[in-house]
């Protein structure tokens, strides 16, 4: 019962943080960047500043789907960010390029995260099926060894969530430092960019804590069977 209360609280917190991020996105999307640059132009300037070669900046689809792919070396920016000339567009574009800079400079935490991606993909795919059998949803009581494998699978994804935290915080730190040093944002613009990226980071924090909660619950279930 305790787990479900905690899980419910974490789900509620996750929803609140997600809604807060969306409201920040809407707010700072309407604040024009005094430099007049689009998100794509901001991204290109930051790449040039750090002399990062071979990275493409391309338009994507959807909302808040911006990301950097270290395999293809592509920064994909959602329409509002790619073409937008707002504080939000500048902040997000610079953040994603921050990942490209991490990649170019062999940032250890990014290398670690990239290395475990194949294991995370396998674990994520198997989790729902493993959980169903481990907890006896199909009518059985489940087997200890299946539950143990399930715990390992959830530990892998939880580890990935926590490794992601320094990667995301560092990318935001790089983005904000560059925006400030180059003068592309100043005063209220800089504070807005900082506020937006902070709330974006909080979504990763909530995800990590939620994944940890699941692991602890499964460990308690395993312990009770022993």
BATI-925351 format. One record per atom (N, C-alpha, C, O): x, y, z. Coordinates in steps of 0.05 Angstrom, whole numbers. Example, Ala and Ser with C-alpha at 12.3 -4.5 7.8 and 13.67 -1.06 7.14 Angstrom:
+--------+--------+--------+
|   east |  north |     up |
+--------+--------+--------+
|    264 |   -114 |    156 |
|    246 |    -90 |    156 |
|    264 |    -66 |    156 |
|    285 |    -66 |    169 |
|    257 |    -45 |    142 |
|    273 |    -21 |    143 |
|    258 |      1 |    157 |
|    268 |     23 |    161 |
+--------+--------+--------+
END
This chain:
+--------+--------+--------+
|   east |  north |     up |
+--------+--------+--------+
|     17 |    -24 |      0 |
|      0 |      0 |      0 |
|     17 |     25 |      0 |
|     11 |     45 |    -13 |
|     39 |     24 |     16 |
|     57 |     47 |     17 |
|     69 |     54 |    -10 |
|     71 |     78 |    -17 |
|     75 |     33 |    -26 |
|     86 |     39 |    -53 |
|     67 |     54 |    -70 |
|     74 |     74 |    -83 |
|     42 |     45 |    -69 |
|     22 |     57 |    -87 |
|     16 |     86 |    -79 |
|     11 |    103 |    -96 |
|     19 |     92 |    -53 |
|     16 |    120 |    -45 |
|     39 |    137 |    -56 |
|     35 |    159 |    -66 |
|     63 |    126 |    -53 |
|     87 |    140 |    -63 |
|     86 |    143 |    -93 |
|     92 |    164 |   -104 |
|     78 |    121 |   -106 |
|     76 |    122 |   -136 |
|     56 |    142 |   -145 |
|     60 |    157 |   -164 |
|     33 |    143 |   -130 |
|     13 |    163 |   -137 |
|     23 |    191 |   -133 |
|     17 |    209 |   -150 |
|     38 |    196 |   -112 |
|     49 |    222 |   -107 |
|     69 |    230 |   -129 |
|     69 |    252 |   -138 |
|     86 |    210 |   -137 |
|    106 |    216 |   -157 |
|     92 |    221 |   -184 |
|    101 |    239 |   -199 |
|     71 |    207 |   -190 |
|     56 |    212 |   -215 |
|     44 |    240 |   -215 |
|     45 |    254 |   -235 |
|     33 |    248 |   -192 |
|     21 |    275 |   -189 |
|     43 |    296 |   -193 |
|     39 |    316 |   -207 |
|     66 |    292 |   -179 |
|     88 |    311 |   -182 |
|     97 |    313 |   -211 |
|    103 |    334 |   -221 |
|     99 |    290 |   -224 |
|    107 |    289 |   -252 |
|     88 |    305 |   -269 |
|     97 |    320 |   -287 |
|     62 |    303 |   -265 |
|     43 |    318 |   -280 |
|     45 |    348 |   -275 |
|     43 |    364 |   -293 |
|     49 |    355 |   -250 |
|     52 |    383 |   -243 |
|     77 |    395 |   -255 |
|     75 |    418 |   -266 |
|     99 |    381 |   -255 |
|    124 |    391 |   -267 |
|    121 |    393 |   -297 |
|    129 |    413 |   -309 |
|    108 |    373 |   -309 |
|    104 |    374 |   -338 |
|     86 |    397 |   -346 |
|     92 |    411 |   -366 |
|     65 |    402 |   -331 |
|     47 |    425 |   -337 |
|     61 |    451 |   -333 |
|     57 |    471 |   -347 |
|     79 |    452 |   -312 |
|     94 |    476 |   -307 |
|    113 |    482 |   -330 |
|    116 |    505 |   -338 |
|    126 |    461 |   -340 |
|    144 |    465 |   -362 |
|    129 |    475 |   -387 |
|    139 |    493 |   -401 |
|    106 |    464 |   -392 |
|     90 |    473 |   -415 |
|     82 |    502 |   -412 |
|     82 |    517 |   -432 |
|     75 |    510 |   -387 |
|     68 |    538 |   -383 |
|     92 |    556 |   -387 |
|     89 |    579 |   -398 |
|    116 |    547 |   -379 |
|    140 |    563 |   -382 |
|    146 |    565 |   -412 |
|    155 |    586 |   -422 |
|    143 |    543 |   -426 |
|    147 |    542 |   -455 |
|    129 |    563 |   -469 |
|    138 |    579 |   -485 |
|    104 |    563 |   -461 |
|     85 |    582 |   -473 |
|     92 |    611 |   -466 |
|     90 |    628 |   -483 |
|    101 |    615 |   -442 |
|    108 |    642 |   -433 |
|    132 |    653 |   -448 |
|    131 |    675 |   -459 |
|    154 |    638 |   -448 |
|    179 |    648 |   -460 |
|    180 |    646 |   -490 |
|    197 |    657 |   -503 |
|    161 |    631 |   -501 |
|    158 |    629 |   -530 |
|    148 |    656 |   -541 |
|    152 |    663 |   -564 |
|    134 |    671 |   -523 |
|    123 |    697 |   -531 |
|    142 |    720 |   -525 |
|    136 |    743 |   -531 |
|    165 |    714 |   -513 |
|    184 |    735 |   -506 |
|    205 |    737 |   -529 |
|    221 |    718 |   -531 |
|    205 |    758 |   -545 |
|    224 |    759 |   -567 |
|    253 |    762 |   -558 |
|    259 |    775 |   -538 |
|    271 |    749 |   -573 |
|    299 |    751 |   -568 |
|    310 |    777 |   -580 |
|    306 |    782 |   -604 |
|    322 |    794 |   -564 |
|    331 |    820 |   -574 |
|    352 |    818 |   -597 |
|    354 |    836 |   -613 |
|    366 |    795 |   -597 |
|    386 |    791 |   -618 |
|    373 |    785 |   -645 |
|    386 |    787 |   -666 |
|    348 |    777 |   -644 |
|    333 |    772 |   -669 |
|    339 |    746 |   -683 |
|    331 |    743 |   -706 |
|    354 |    728 |   -670 |
|    362 |    703 |   -683 |
|    341 |    681 |   -679 |
|    327 |    681 |   -659 |
|    339 |    664 |   -698 |
|    321 |    640 |   -695 |
|    336 |    619 |   -679 |
|    361 |    621 |   -675 |
|    322 |    599 |   -670 |
|    334 |    578 |   -655 |
|    356 |    564 |   -671 |
|    377 |    557 |   -661 |
|    350 |    560 |   -697 |
|    369 |    547 |   -715 |
|    395 |    563 |   -717 |
|    417 |    553 |   -718 |
|    392 |    589 |   -718 |
|    415 |    607 |   -721 |
|    431 |    608 |   -695 |
|    455 |    609 |   -695 |
|    417 |    607 |   -672 |
|    431 |    606 |   -647 |
|    447 |    581 |   -645 |
|    470 |    581 |   -636 |
|    435 |    558 |   -653 |
|    449 |    533 |   -652 |
|    474 |    533 |   -670 |
|    495 |    523 |   -662 |
|    471 |    544 |   -694 |
|    494 |    545 |   -712 |
|    516 |    562 |   -701 |
|    539 |    555 |   -704 |
|    509 |    585 |   -689 |
|    530 |    602 |   -677 |
|    545 |    588 |   -655 |
|    569 |    591 |   -652 |
|    530 |    573 |   -638 |
|    543 |    560 |   -616 |
|    561 |    538 |   -626 |
|    583 |    533 |   -614 |
|    553 |    524 |   -646 |
|    570 |    503 |   -658 |
|    596 |    515 |   -669 |
|    618 |    505 |   -665 |
|    593 |    538 |   -682 |
|    617 |    552 |   -693 |
|    635 |    562 |   -671 |
|    659 |    561 |   -673 |
|    623 |    572 |   -649 |
|    638 |    583 |   -627 |
|    656 |    562 |   -615 |
|    679 |    567 |   -607 |
|    646 |    537 |   -612 |
|    661 |    515 |   -600 |
|    676 |    498 |   -622 |
|    688 |    478 |   -615 |
|    674 |    507 |   -647 |
|    687 |    494 |   -669 |
|    680 |    464 |   -670 |
|    697 |    446 |   -673 |
|    654 |    459 |   -667 |
|    644 |    431 |   -669 |
|    637 |    426 |   -698 |
|    621 |    439 |   -710 |
|    650 |    406 |   -709 |
|    647 |    400 |   -738 |
|    629 |    376 |   -742 |
|    627 |    358 |   -725 |
|    616 |    376 |   -766 |
|    601 |    352 |   -774 |
|    574 |    349 |   -762 |
|    561 |    327 |   -764 |
|    564 |    369 |   -748 |
|    537 |    367 |   -735 |
|    517 |    382 |   -752 |
|    521 |    405 |   -759 |
|    495 |    369 |   -758 |
|    473 |    381 |   -773 |
|    451 |    391 |   -755 |
|    446 |    380 |   -734 |
|    439 |    413 |   -763 |
|    416 |    424 |   -748 |
|    392 |    422 |   -767 |
|    391 |    435 |   -788 |
|    373 |    406 |   -759 |
|    350 |    401 |   -777 |
|    324 |    406 |   -762 |
|    322 |    404 |   -738 |
|    303 |    413 |   -777 |
|    276 |    417 |   -765 |
|    263 |    390 |   -758 |
|    266 |    371 |   -774 |
|    249 |    389 |   -736 |
|    235 |    365 |   -728 |
|    205 |    370 |   -728 |
|    196 |    388 |   -741 |
|    190 |    353 |   -714 |
|    162 |    356 |   -712 |
|    153 |    355 |   -683 |
|    168 |    347 |   -665 |
|    129 |    364 |   -678 |
|    118 |    362 |   -651 |
|    126 |    385 |   -633 |
|    137 |    406 |   -643 |
|    121 |    382 |   -607 |
|    127 |    403 |   -587 |
|    145 |    390 |   -566 |
|    140 |    368 |   -556 |
|    166 |    404 |   -558 |
|    185 |    394 |   -538 |
|    197 |    367 |   -546 |
|    201 |    350 |   -529 |
|    202 |    364 |   -571 |
|    215 |    339 |   -581 |
|    244 |    344 |   -589 |
|    256 |    327 |   -602 |
|    255 |    366 |   -581 |
|    282 |    373 |   -588 |
|    302 |    354 |   -575 |
|    300 |    346 |   -552 |
|    323 |    346 |   -591 |
|    343 |    328 |   -580 |
|    368 |    328 |   -598 |
|    367 |    337 |   -621 |
|    389 |    318 |   -587 |
|    414 |    313 |   -602 |
|    420 |    283 |   -603 |
|    419 |    270 |   -583 |
|    425 |    274 |   -627 |
|    431 |    245 |   -631 |
|    461 |    242 |   -635 |
|    471 |    250 |   -656 |
|    475 |    231 |   -616 |
|    504 |    228 |   -618 |
|    513 |    208 |   -639 |
|    536 |    208 |   -648 |
|    495 |    190 |   -647 |
|    502 |    170 |   -668 |
|    502 |    183 |   -695 |
|    521 |    179 |   -711 |
|    482 |    199 |   -702 |
|    480 |    212 |   -728 |
|    492 |    240 |   -728 |
|    495 |    252 |   -749 |
|    498 |    250 |   -703 |
|    508 |    277 |   -700 |
|    489 |    298 |   -712 |
|    497 |    315 |   -728 |
|    464 |    295 |   -704 |
|    443 |    313 |   -713 |
|    429 |    326 |   -690 |
|    420 |    313 |   -671 |
|    426 |    353 |   -691 |
|    410 |    368 |   -672 |
|    383 |    372 |   -685 |
|    381 |    386 |   -705 |
|    362 |    360 |   -674 |
|    335 |    362 |   -686 |
|    319 |    381 |   -668 |
|    315 |    375 |   -644 |
|    309 |    402 |   -680 |
|    294 |    422 |   -665 |
|    265 |    423 |   -674 |
|    260 |    423 |   -698 |
|    247 |    424 |   -655 |
|    218 |    425 |   -662 |
|    212 |    452 |   -675 |
|    228 |    471 |   -673 |
|    190 |    454 |   -690 |
|    184 |    478 |   -706 |
|    186 |    504 |   -691 |
|    197 |    524 |   -700 |
|    175 |    504 |   -666 |
|    175 |    529 |   -650 |
|    203 |    537 |   -642 |
|    208 |    561 |   -638 |
|    221 |    518 |   -640 |
|    248 |    524 |   -632 |
|    265 |    530 |   -657 |
|    281 |    549 |   -657 |
|    262 |    514 |   -677 |
|    279 |    518 |   -702 |
|    274 |    545 |   -714 |
|    294 |    559 |   -721 |
|    249 |    553 |   -717 |
|    243 |    578 |   -731 |
|    237 |    601 |   -712 |
|    237 |    624 |   -720 |
|    232 |    594 |   -687 |
|    225 |    615 |   -667 |
|    247 |    634 |   -661 |
|    271 |    627 |   -662 |
|    240 |    659 |   -656 |
|    260 |    680 |   -649 |
|    254 |    690 |   -621 |
|    253 |    714 |   -616 |
|    251 |    671 |   -603 |
|    244 |    677 |   -575 |
|    265 |    668 |   -556 |
|    284 |    655 |   -563 |
|    261 |    676 |   -531 |
|    279 |    668 |   -509 |
|    279 |    637 |   -506 |
|    299 |    625 |   -502 |
|    254 |    626 |   -509 |
|    252 |    597 |   -506 |
|    267 |    583 |   -529 |
|    280 |    563 |   -524 |
|    264 |    593 |   -553 |
|    278 |    581 |   -576 |
|    308 |    581 |   -572 |
|    322 |    562 |   -577 |
|    318 |    604 |   -563 |
|    347 |    607 |   -558 |
|    357 |    588 |   -537 |
|    378 |    575 |   -539 |
|    342 |    586 |   -515 |
|    350 |    569 |   -492 |
|    350 |    540 |   -500 |
|    370 |    526 |   -494 |
|    329 |    530 |   -513 |
|    328 |    502 |   -520 |
|    349 |    495 |   -541 |
|    362 |    474 |   -539 |
|    351 |    512 |   -561 |
|    371 |    507 |   -582 |
|    399 |    505 |   -571 |
|    415 |    488 |   -578 |
|    406 |    524 |   -553 |
|    432 |    524 |   -541 |
|    436 |    500 |   -523 |
|    458 |    488 |   -522 |
|    415 |    491 |   -510 |
|    417 |    467 |   -493 |
|    423 |    442 |   -510 |
|    441 |    427 |   -503 |
|    410 |    439 |   -532 |
|    415 |    416 |   -549 |
|    443 |    417 |   -561 |
|    456 |    396 |   -564 |
|    452 |    440 |   -568 |
|    479 |    442 |   -578 |
|    499 |    437 |   -556 |
|    521 |    427 |   -560 |
|    490 |    442 |   -531 |
|    507 |    435 |   -508 |
|    514 |    406 |   -508 |
|    536 |    398 |   -500 |
|    494 |    389 |   -516 |
|    499 |    360 |   -518 |
|    520 |    354 |   -540 |
|    537 |    337 |   -538 |
|    518 |    369 |   -562 |
|    537 |    365 |   -584 |
|    565 |    373 |   -576 |
|    584 |    360 |   -583 |
|    567 |    394 |   -560 |
|    593 |    402 |   -549 |
|    603 |    381 |   -530 |
|    627 |    374 |   -530 |
|    586 |    370 |   -513 |
|    593 |    348 |   -495 |
|    605 |    325 |   -511 |
|    626 |    314 |   -504 |
|    592 |    318 |   -533 |
|    600 |    296 |   -550 |
|    628 |    302 |   -562 |
|    646 |    284 |   -562 |
|    631 |    326 |   -572 |
|    657 |    333 |   -584 |
|    680 |    333 |   -564 |
|    703 |    328 |   -571 |
|    673 |    340 |   -540 |
|    694 |    341 |   -519 |
|    695 |    316 |   -502 |
|    709 |    315 |   -481 |
|    681 |    295 |   -511 |
|    681 |    269 |   -497 |
|    674 |    271 |   -468 |
|    687 |    260 |   -450 |
|    652 |    285 |   -462 |
|    642 |    288 |   -435 |
|    636 |    260 |   -423 |
|    620 |    246 |   -435 |
|    649 |    253 |   -401 |
|    646 |    225 |   -391 |
|    618 |    215 |   -386 |
|    612 |    192 |   -393 |
|    601 |    232 |   -375 |
|    574 |    223 |   -369 |
|    558 |    217 |   -395 |
|    541 |    199 |   -395 |
|    563 |    233 |   -415 |
|    549 |    228 |   -441 |
|    559 |    202 |   -453 |
|    544 |    187 |   -465 |
|    585 |    197 |   -451 |
|    597 |    172 |   -461 |
|    585 |    148 |   -447 |
|    578 |    128 |   -459 |
|    581 |    151 |   -421 |
|    570 |    129 |   -405 |
|    541 |    124 |   -413 |
|    532 |    101 |   -416 |
|    526 |    146 |   -416 |
|    498 |    143 |   -424 |
|    495 |    130 |   -451 |
|    478 |    112 |   -455 |
|    511 |    138 |   -470 |
|    510 |    127 |   -497 |
|    518 |     97 |   -496 |
|    506 |     81 |   -511 |
|    536 |     90 |   -479 |
|    545 |     62 |   -478 |
|    524 |     43 |   -468 |
|    523 |     20 |   -476 |
|    506 |     53 |   -450 |
|    486 |     35 |   -439 |
|    459 |     36 |   -453 |
|    441 |     22 |   -446 |
|    457 |     53 |   -474 |
|    432 |     55 |   -489 |
|    422 |     28 |   -499 |
|    398 |     23 |   -496 |
|    439 |     11 |   -512 |
|    429 |    -15 |   -522 |
|    417 |    -32 |   -500 |
|    396 |    -45 |   -504 |
|    429 |    -32 |   -476 |
|    419 |    -47 |   -453 |
|    392 |    -35 |   -443 |
|    374 |    -50 |   -435 |
|    391 |     -9 |   -444 |
|    366 |      4 |   -435 |
|    343 |     -2 |   -454 |
|    321 |     -7 |   -445 |
|    349 |     -3 |   -480 |
|    328 |     -9 |   -499 |
|    317 |    -37 |   -495 |
|    293 |    -42 |   -496 |
|    335 |    -56 |   -490 |
|    327 |    -84 |   -485 |
|    311 |    -86 |   -460 |
|    290 |    -99 |   -458 |
|    321 |    -73 |   -439 |
|    307 |    -74 |   -413 |
|    279 |    -61 |   -414 |
|    260 |    -72 |   -403 |
|    277 |    -39 |   -428 |
|    251 |    -25 |   -430 |
|    231 |    -42 |   -445 |
|    207 |    -43 |   -438 |
|    240 |    -55 |   -466 |
|    223 |    -72 |   -482 |
|    212 |    -96 |   -466 |
|    189 |   -103 |   -469 |
|    229 |   -107 |   -449 |
|    221 |   -131 |   -434 |
|    206 |   -125 |   -408 |
|    193 |   -143 |   -397 |
|    208 |   -101 |   -398 |
|    197 |    -95 |   -371 |
|    168 |   -102 |   -367 |
|    161 |   -115 |   -347 |
|    151 |    -94 |   -385 |
|    122 |    -98 |   -381 |
|    115 |   -128 |   -380 |
|     99 |   -136 |   -364 |
|    128 |   -144 |   -397 |
|    123 |   -173 |   -398 |
|    134 |   -186 |   -372 |
|    121 |   -203 |   -360 |
|    158 |   -178 |   -365 |
|    170 |   -189 |   -341 |
|    154 |   -183 |   -316 |
|    150 |   -200 |   -299 |
|    145 |   -158 |   -315 |
|    129 |   -149 |   -291 |
|    103 |   -165 |   -289 |
|     95 |   -172 |   -267 |
|     90 |   -170 |   -312 |
|     65 |   -184 |   -312 |
|     69 |   -212 |   -300 |
|     52 |   -221 |   -283 |
|     90 |   -226 |   -308 |
|     94 |   -253 |   -298 |
|    105 |   -253 |   -269 |
|     98 |   -270 |   -253 |
|    123 |   -234 |   -264 |
|    136 |   -233 |   -238 |
|    117 |   -228 |   -215 |
|    120 |   -239 |   -193 |
|     97 |   -211 |   -220 |
|     77 |   -205 |   -199 |
|     52 |   -221 |   -201 |
|     33 |   -217 |   -186 |
|     52 |   -241 |   -219 |
|     30 |   -259 |   -220 |
|      4 |   -248 |   -231 |
|    -17 |   -256 |   -223 |
|      7 |   -228 |   -249 |
|    -18 |   -215 |   -260 |
|    -34 |   -235 |   -275 |
|    -59 |   -233 |   -277 |
|    -21 |   -255 |   -287 |
|    -35 |   -274 |   -304 |
|    -49 |   -296 |   -288 |
|    -61 |   -314 |   -299 |
|    -46 |   -294 |   -262 |
|    -60 |   -313 |   -245 |
|    -42 |   -330 |   -228 |
|    -51 |   -342 |   -208 |
|    -17 |   -332 |   -235 |
|      2 |   -347 |   -220 |
|     14 |   -330 |   -198 |
|      8 |   -307 |   -195 |
|     31 |   -343 |   -182 |
|     44 |   -328 |   -160 |
|     70 |   -316 |   -169 |
|     82 |   -301 |   -154 |
|     79 |   -323 |   -193 |
|    105 |   -313 |   -202 |
|    128 |   -329 |   -191 |
|    125 |   -343 |   -171 |
|    151 |   -327 |   -202 |
|    175 |   -341 |   -193 |
|    196 |   -321 |   -185 |
|    199 |   -299 |   -196 |
|    211 |   -329 |   -164 |
|    231 |   -311 |   -154 |
|    251 |   -302 |   -175 |
|    260 |   -279 |   -176 |
|    259 |   -321 |   -191 |
|    280 |   -315 |   -211 |
|    270 |   -296 |   -232 |
|    285 |   -279 |   -243 |
|    244 |   -298 |   -239 |
|    232 |   -279 |   -258 |
|    231 |   -251 |   -245 |
|    237 |   -231 |   -259 |
|    224 |   -250 |   -220 |
|    223 |   -225 |   -206 |
|    251 |   -212 |   -204 |
|    254 |   -188 |   -207 |
|    271 |   -229 |   -200 |
|    299 |   -219 |   -198 |
|    307 |   -207 |   -225 |
|    320 |   -186 |   -226 |
|    301 |   -221 |   -247 |
|    307 |   -210 |   -274 |
|    292 |   -184 |   -279 |
|    303 |   -165 |   -290 |
|    267 |   -183 |   -269 |
|    251 |   -158 |   -272 |
|    264 |   -135 |   -257 |
|    266 |   -113 |   -267 |
|    274 |   -141 |   -233 |
|    288 |   -120 |   -217 |
|    312 |   -110 |   -231 |
|    317 |    -86 |   -232 |
|    328 |   -128 |   -243 |
|    352 |   -120 |   -258 |
|    344 |   -103 |   -281 |
|    358 |    -83 |   -287 |
|    323 |   -110 |   -296 |
|    314 |    -94 |   -319 |
|    306 |    -66 |   -310 |
|    313 |    -46 |   -323 |
|    292 |    -63 |   -288 |
|    284 |    -37 |   -278 |
|    308 |    -22 |   -266 |
|    309 |      3 |   -268 |
|    328 |    -36 |   -256 |
|    352 |    -23 |   -246 |
|    367 |    -11 |   -270 |
|    379 |     11 |   -267 |
|    367 |    -24 |   -292 |
|    381 |    -14 |   -316 |
|    369 |     13 |   -325 |
|    383 |     32 |   -330 |
|    343 |     13 |   -326 |
|    329 |     38 |   -335 |
|    332 |     60 |   -314 |
|    333 |     84 |   -320 |
|    332 |     52 |   -288 |
|    335 |     72 |   -267 |
|    363 |     83 |   -268 |
|    367 |    108 |   -265 |
|    383 |     66 |   -272 |
|    411 |     76 |   -275 |
|    413 |     96 |   -298 |
|    427 |    116 |   -295 |
|    400 |     90 |   -320 |
|    400 |    107 |   -343 |
|    388 |    134 |   -336 |
|    399 |    155 |   -344 |
|    367 |    134 |   -321 |
|    353 |    159 |   -313 |
|    372 |    177 |   -296 |
|    373 |    201 |   -299 |
|    386 |    164 |   -278 |
|    404 |    179 |   -261 |
|    430 |    188 |   -275 |
|    440 |    209 |   -269 |
|    440 |    172 |   -294 |
|    463 |    180 |   -310 |
|    455 |    204 |   -328 |
|    472 |    221 |   -334 |
|    430 |    205 |   -335 |
|    420 |    226 |   -353 |
|    421 |    253 |   -338 |
|    424 |    274 |   -351 |
|    417 |    253 |   -312 |
|    416 |    278 |   -297 |
|    440 |    296 |   -301 |
|    437 |    319 |   -308 |
|    465 |    287 |   -296 |
|    488 |    304 |   -300 |
|    491 |    313 |   -329 |
|    502 |    335 |   -334 |
|    483 |    296 |   -347 |
|    484 |    303 |   -376 |
|    466 |    327 |   -382 |
|    475 |    345 |   -396 |
|    442 |    326 |   -372 |
|    423 |    347 |   -377 |
|    430 |    373 |   -363 |
|    429 |    395 |   -374 |
|    438 |    371 |   -338 |
|    446 |    395 |   -323 |
|    471 |    408 |   -335 |
|    472 |    432 |   -336 |
|    489 |    392 |   -343 |
|    514 |    403 |   -355 |
|    508 |    417 |   -382 |
|    519 |    438 |   -388 |
|    490 |    405 |   -398 |
|    483 |    417 |   -423 |
|    470 |    444 |   -419 |
|    475 |    463 |   -434 |
|    453 |    446 |   -399 |
|    440 |    472 |   -392 |
|    461 |    492 |   -382 |
|    460 |    516 |   -389 |
|    479 |    482 |   -366 |
|    500 |    500 |   -356 |
|    517 |    511 |   -378 |
|    523 |    535 |   -379 |
|    524 |    495 |   -398 |
|    540 |    503 |   -421 |
|    524 |    524 |   -437 |
|    534 |    544 |   -446 |
|    498 |    517 |   -441 |
|    481 |    535 |   -457 |
|    478 |    562 |   -445 |
|    482 |    583 |   -458 |
|    473 |    563 |   -419 |
|    469 |    589 |   -405 |
|    495 |    605 |   -404 |
|    494 |    629 |   -407 |
|    517 |    592 |   -400 |
|    543 |    605 |   -399 |
|    549 |    618 |   -426 |
|    558 |    641 |   -427 |
|    544 |    603 |   -447 |
|    549 |    614 |   -474 |
|    530 |    637 |   -481 |
|    539 |    657 |   -492 |
|    505 |    634 |   -475 |
|    485 |    655 |   -480 |
|    493 |    681 |   -465 |
|    489 |    703 |   -476 |
|    503 |    678 |   -441 |
|    511 |    701 |   -425 |
|    537 |    713 |   -435 |
|    538 |    738 |   -438 |
|    556 |    697 |   -440 |
|    583 |    707 |   -448 |
|    582 |    721 |   -475 |
|    596 |    740 |   -480 |
|    566 |    711 |   -493 |
|    564 |    722 |   -520 |
|    545 |    746 |   -521 |
|    544 |    761 |   -541 |
|    529 |    750 |   -500 |
|    511 |    772 |   -500 |
|    485 |    768 |   -516 |
|    470 |    786 |   -521 |
|    481 |    743 |   -524 |
|    456 |    737 |   -540 |
|    431 |    740 |   -522 |
|    410 |    745 |   -532 |
|    435 |    736 |   -496 |
|    413 |    741 |   -477 |
|    425 |    759 |   -455 |
|    448 |    757 |   -448 |
|    408 |    776 |   -445 |
|    418 |    794 |   -423 |
|    394 |    801 |   -405 |
|    371 |    802 |   -414 |
|    400 |    806 |   -380 |
|    379 |    814 |   -362 |
|    356 |    794 |   -360 |
|    360 |    771 |   -353 |
|    332 |    803 |   -366 |
|    308 |    787 |   -364 |
|    309 |    764 |   -383 |
|    298 |    742 |   -377 |
|    321 |    767 |   -406 |
|    323 |    746 |   -426 |
|    339 |    722 |   -414 |
|    330 |    699 |   -417 |
|    361 |    728 |   -402 |
|    378 |    707 |   -391 |
|    363 |    693 |   -368 |
|    364 |    669 |   -366 |
|    350 |    709 |   -351 |
|    335 |    697 |   -329 |
|    312 |    679 |   -339 |
|    306 |    658 |   -327 |
|    300 |    687 |   -361 |
|    279 |    671 |   -373 |
|    289 |    645 |   -383 |
|    277 |    624 |   -379 |
|    312 |    646 |   -397 |
|    325 |    622 |   -408 |
|    332 |    603 |   -385 |
|    328 |    579 |   -387 |
|    343 |    614 |   -364 |
|    351 |    598 |   -340 |
|    327 |    585 |   -327 |
|    328 |    562 |   -320 |
|    305 |    600 |   -325 |
|    281 |    590 |   -313 |
|    269 |    567 |   -330 |
|    261 |    546 |   -319 |
|    268 |    571 |   -356 |
|    257 |    550 |   -373 |
|    274 |    524 |   -372 |
|    262 |    503 |   -371 |
|    300 |    527 |   -374 |
|    317 |    503 |   -373 |
|    316 |    489 |   -346 |
|    319 |    464 |   -345 |
|    312 |    504 |   -325 |
|    311 |    492 |   -298 |
|    286 |    473 |   -297 |
|    288 |    451 |   -286 |
|    263 |    483 |   -307 |
|    239 |    467 |   -306 |
|    242 |    443 |   -325 |
|    231 |    421 |   -319 |
|    256 |    446 |   -347 |
|    260 |    423 |   -365 |
|    277 |    402 |   -350 |
|    271 |    378 |   -353 |
|    297 |    410 |   -335 |
|    313 |    392 |   -320 |
|    297 |    377 |   -299 |
|    303 |    354 |   -293 |
|    278 |    391 |   -287 |
|    262 |    379 |   -266 |
|    246 |    355 |   -276 |
|    240 |    337 |   -260 |
|    239 |    355 |   -301 |
|    224 |    332 |   -312 |
|    242 |    307 |   -311 |
|    232 |    285 |   -307 |
|    268 |    310 |   -315 |
|    286 |    288 |   -314 |
|    290 |    279 |   -285 |
|    294 |    255 |   -279 |
|    290 |    297 |   -266 |
|    293 |    291 |   -238 |
|    269 |    274 |   -229 |
|    273 |    254 |   -215 |
|    245 |    282 |   -236 |
|    221 |    267 |   -229 |
|    222 |    239 |   -241 |
|    214 |    220 |   -228 |
|    230 |    237 |   -266 |
|    231 |    211 |   -279 |
|    251 |    193 |   -265 |
|    245 |    169 |   -261 |
|    274 |    204 |   -256 |
|    294 |    187 |   -242 |
|    283 |    178 |   -216 |
|    287 |    154 |   -208 |
|    270 |    195 |   -201 |
|    259 |    188 |   -175 |
|    236 |    167 |   -177 |
|    233 |    149 |   -161 |
|    220 |    170 |   -199 |
|    199 |    151 |   -204 |
|    210 |    123 |   -210 |
|    200 |    103 |   -200 |
|    231 |    122 |   -226 |
|    244 |     97 |   -233 |
|    256 |     84 |   -208 |
|    255 |     60 |   -205 |
|    267 |    100 |   -190 |
|    279 |     90 |   -165 |
|    257 |     79 |   -147 |
|    261 |     58 |   -134 |
|    234 |     92 |   -147 |
|    212 |     82 |   -130 |
|    203 |     55 |   -139 |
|    197 |     37 |   -123 |
|    202 |     50 |   -165 |
|    195 |     24 |   -176 |
|    215 |      3 |   -168 |
|    207 |    -19 |   -161 |
|    240 |      9 |   -170 |
|    261 |    -10 |   -162 |
|    258 |    -18 |   -132 |
|    260 |    -41 |   -125 |
|    254 |      2 |   -115 |
|    252 |     -3 |    -87 |
|    227 |    -20 |    -81 |
|    228 |    -38 |    -63 |
|    206 |    -15 |    -95 |
|    181 |    -31 |    -91 |
|    187 |    -60 |    -98 |
|    179 |    -78 |    -84 |
|    200 |    -65 |   -121 |
|    205 |    -92 |   -130 |
|    224 |   -106 |   -111 |
|    222 |   -130 |   -106 |
|    243 |    -91 |   -100 |
|    262 |   -103 |    -81 |
|    247 |   -111 |    -55 |
|    253 |   -132 |    -44 |
|    228 |    -95 |    -47 |
|    212 |   -102 |    -24 |
|    195 |   -127 |    -29 |
|    193 |   -144 |    -11 |
|    184 |   -129 |    -53 |
|    169 |   -153 |    -60 |
|    187 |   -178 |    -60 |
|    179 |   -199 |    -50 |
|    211 |   -174 |    -71 |
|    230 |   -197 |    -71 |
|    237 |   -205 |    -43 |
|    239 |   -229 |    -37 |
|    243 |   -185 |    -26 |
|    250 |   -190 |      2 |
|    228 |   -205 |     17 |
|    234 |   -222 |     33 |
|    203 |   -198 |     12 |
|    181 |   -210 |     26 |
|    178 |   -239 |     18 |
|    168 |   -255 |     34 |
|    186 |   -246 |     -6 |
|    184 |   -274 |    -15 |
|    206 |   -291 |     -3 |
|    203 |   -316 |     -1 |
|    228 |   -278 |      4 |
|    250 |   -293 |     16 |
|    246 |   -299 |     45 |
|    262 |   -312 |     58 |
+--------+--------+--------+
END
